[in-house]
Structures are given as structure tokens and as C-alpha cells.
């Protein structure tokens, strides 16, 4: 899942080398943190959050196939 989100994010942003994805495993839920350059945050979030919501839907579908629950957090790098 980590690689899945990284690949999609790299195709959305202008600075694909600055995309960083971390996976934090919890008891019942995992957290995927997506870090992008400051100028690329808007591209990952999208108008009215539509792109971010689409990423979350895709991630949720992949996670459910593996019997997991995953949360996507988008973090702006400085």
C-alpha cells in the first residue's frame, strides 16, 4: 500500500523526488503519512479535497482486500 500511494503521488506532483511515504502500524488501524513539497500540497489535495478523497477511497479499497483499515494523512514539508 505504501508503494501504491507513493506511485500515484509522484505522478500528481511537480517534484516527485520529494514525495515520502511512511507506514505506521497500529493495533486496529494503520496510518500512511504522505509528505510532499510545500508547493505540491494543493495538487495532492485537489479542488475542495477531491483528489485527497479519491486517494483515500483507492487506499481503502486496497486495504480492505487485505483485511486492514488504513488512514491517509497528507503532511506538508517545509
SEGUSE-16396 format. One record per residue (C-alpha): residue in one letter; x, y, z. Coordinates in steps of 0.1 Angstrom, whole numbers, always signed. Layout:
% SEGUSE-16396
+--------+-------+-------+-------+
! torvex !    px !    py !    pz !
+--------+-------+-------+-------+
!      a !     X !     Y !     Z !
...
+--------+-------+-------+-------+
END
This chain:
% SEGUSE-16396
+--------+-------+-------+-------+
! torvex !    px !    py !    pz !
+--------+-------+-------+-------+
!      x !    +0 !    +0 !    +0 !
!      x !   +29 !   +23 !    +8 !
!      x !   +43 !   +19 !   -27 !
!      x !    +8 !   +23 !   -43 !
!      x !    +3 !   +57 !   -27 !
!      x !   +39 !   +68 !   -35 !
!      x !   +35 !   +59 !   -72 !
!      x !    +2 !   +78 !   -75 !
!      x !   +15 !  +109 !   -56 !
!      x !   +47 !  +110 !   -77 !
!      x !   +25 !  +113 !  -108 !
!      x !    +5 !  +141 !   -94 !
!      x !   +32 !  +164 !   -82 !
!      x !   +59 !  +186 !   -99 !
!      x !   +86 !  +174 !   -75 !
!      x !   +84 !  +136 !   -74 !
!      x !  +117 !  +132 !   -57 !
!      x !  +104 !  +150 !   -27 !
!      x !   +75 !  +125 !   -22 !
!      x !   +79 !  +105 !   +10 !
!      x !   +55 !   +79 !   +23 !
!      x !   +57 !   +63 !   +58 !
!      x !   +36 !   +35 !   +72 !
!      x !   +28 !   +33 !  +109 !
!      x !   +12 !    +1 !  +120 !
!      x !   -14 !    +3 !  +148 !
!      x !   -35 !   -23 !  +166 !
!      x !   -66 !   -20 !  +145 !
!      x !   -57 !    +8 !  +120 !
!      x !   -26 !   +17 !  +101 !
!      x !   -16 !   +52 !   +92 !
!      x !    +0 !   +62 !   +59 !
!      x !   +17 !   +96 !   +60 !
!      x !   +22 !  +112 !   +27 !
!      x !   +48 !  +140 !   +27 !
!      x !   +52 !  +163 !    -4 !
!      x !   +69 !  +196 !   -11 !
!      x !   +51 !  +227 !    +1 !
!      x !   +43 !  +238 !   -35 !
!      x !   +27 !  +204 !   -43 !
!      x !    +3 !  +201 !   -14 !
!      x !   -25 !  +217 !   -34 !
!      x !   -21 !  +192 !   -62 !
!      x !   -23 !  +163 !   -38 !
!      x !   -53 !  +177 !   -20 !
!      x !   -71 !  +190 !   -51 !
!      x !  -100 !  +213 !   -55 !
!      x !  -123 !  +210 !   -25 !
!      x !  -103 !  +180 !   -14 !
!      x !  -115 !  +158 !   -42 !
!      x !   -80 !  +144 !   -51 !
!      x !   -73 !  +136 !   -15 !
!      x !  -107 !  +119 !   -11 !
!      x !  -101 !   +99 !   -42 !
!      x !   -67 !   +87 !   -29 !
!      x !   -84 !   +77 !    +4 !
!      x !  -111 !   +57 !   -15 !
!      x !   -85 !   +39 !   -35 !
!      x !   -64 !   +32 !    -4 !
!      x !   -94 !   +20 !   +15 !
!      x !  -103 !    -4 !   -13 !
!      x !   -68 !   -19 !   -14 !
!      x !   -66 !   -21 !   +24 !
!      x !  -100 !   -39 !   +26 !
!      x !   -87 !   -66 !    +2 !
!      x !   -60 !   -73 !   +28 !
!      x !   -84 !   -71 !   +57 !
!      x !   -70 !   -39 !   +71 !
!      x !   -81 !    -4 !   +79 !
!      x !   -59 !   +25 !   +68 !
!      x !   -59 !   +62 !   +72 !
!      x !   -41 !   +86 !   +49 !
!      x !   -26 !  +118 !   +62 !
!      x !   -11 !  +144 !   +39 !
!      x !   +17 !  +163 !   +55 !
!      x !   +33 !  +195 !   +41 !
!      x !   +71 !  +195 !   +42 !
!      x !   +88 !  +228 !   +49 !
+--------+-------+-------+-------+
END
